[in-house]
Amino acid sequence: MPFLAEEVHQTRQLAAGVSSNGSVFKTGWKYMVRALIRSVSDVADIGLFNKDAAWEDHDVLRDMNYLLNVRNTVLGLLERSRGQG
């Protein structure tokens, strides 16, 4: 059954025992990020999330961090170029 963002927000607030803060769109990103991190942590704590060490790949993490840094540099250079016309 499809839900609207507002319905999902209200249901999650009620399940957490928190009174609804109104619209999900007025909560701000910092609140949403904290809620998401808390949700992922809760899932991990109850064992529904695979915490197997076999999934940890430090080489992939290093490579991904490098690629994200390259991406940020390229995007910054593109923005500077756009500003110069």
ChimeraX attribute file (.defattr): number of C-alpha atoms within 10 A of each C-alpha:
attribute: neighborCount
match mode: 1-to-1
recipient: residues
	/A:1	2
	/A:2	6
	/A:3	8
	/A:4	7
	/A:5	12
	/A:6	13
	/A:7	13
	/A:8	13
	/A:9	18
	/A:10	18
	/A:11	14
	/A:12	15
	/A:13	14
	/A:14	12
	/A:15	10
	/A:16	9
	/A:17	9
	/A:18	11
	/A:19	11
	/A:20	13
	/A:21	11
	/A:22	11
	/A:23	12
	/A:24	17
	/A:25	11
	/A:26	9
	/A:27	11
	/A:28	9
	/A:29	11
	/A:30	9
	/A:31	11
	/A:32	13
	/A:33	11
	/A:34	11
	/A:35	13
	/A:36	12
	/A:37	11
	/A:38	12
	/A:39	12
	/A:40	13
	/A:41	12
	/A:42	13
	/A:43	13
	/A:44	13
	/A:45	11
	/A:46	8
	/A:47	9
	/A:48	10
	/A:49	12
	/A:50	10
	/A:51	11
	/A:52	7
	/A:53	7
	/A:54	7
	/A:55	8
	/A:56	10
	/A:57	9
	/A:58	9
	/A:59	9
	/A:60	10
	/A:61	11
	/A:62	11
	/A:63	11
	/A:64	12
	/A:65	12
	/A:66	12
	/A:67	12
	/A:68	12
	/A:69	12
	/A:70	12
	/A:71	12
	/A:72	12
	/A:73	12
	/A:74	12
	/A:75	12
	/A:76	12
	/A:77	12
	/A:78	12
	/A:79	11
	/A:80	11
	/A:81	10
	/A:82	9
	/A:83	8
	/A:84	7
	/A:85	5
